[in-house]
Amino acid sequence: MNSNPNFQDIKDRFKNGNLDEKIKIYTTTQGLSVEQFKELLRMFPIQHLDKLESAMA
């Protein structure tokens, strides 16, 4: 499932991005599967989940 080179690029940018970049990637990327979103979420700093939730509201 994760053999999609596009997703690998998104994942790398997410992993290396600052908090704002992570939120932007998570909230604006389209076409990912539920599993791919979960994979990104696992790399998100848990102490800032409230900021991600606010951005998604």
N, C-alpha and C positions, 0 to 999 in steps of 0.2 A: 504493500500500500504506500509506503514512504519512498518508493523508487522514483516518484515524480521529481525531476530536477528542479522544477519551479518551487516546490515545497521546500526542498533542501535549501534553496537560496533564501526563501522567506524565513526559514528556521534559523539560518545563520545570521541574517540581519536582526531578527528578534533577539537571539541570544546575545549579540554584541551591542545592541542598542541600549540607550539610556531609558529611563522609565517612560518618558513622553513618547519616545520612538516605539517602545513595546506596545503602549496603549494605542498609538496610531495604527500600527501594523495589525494588532488584534481586532480593532474596531472597523478598519476599512478594507481588509482583505476579503475578497469574495471567492466563492467556489471551493472552499476547503471542506473536507468531510468533518464530521463530528470528532472522529479520532484525531485528525490533524489539529483541530482547535484545542482538544484536550492536551495534546502534546505540547502546544505552545503554552497553555495554561500551567502546565507542570514546571515550565521554566520561568514563570512570572513570580516576582518576589511577593510572597504571601502577605507580608505586612502592608502591602500597598493595594490589596484587592479592592478596598473601598474606592480607590481612585478609578480603577478599571470599571467597577460597577457604575460609578457616577457617569463615566464617559459613555457607557452603553445605554444609559437611561434616556 
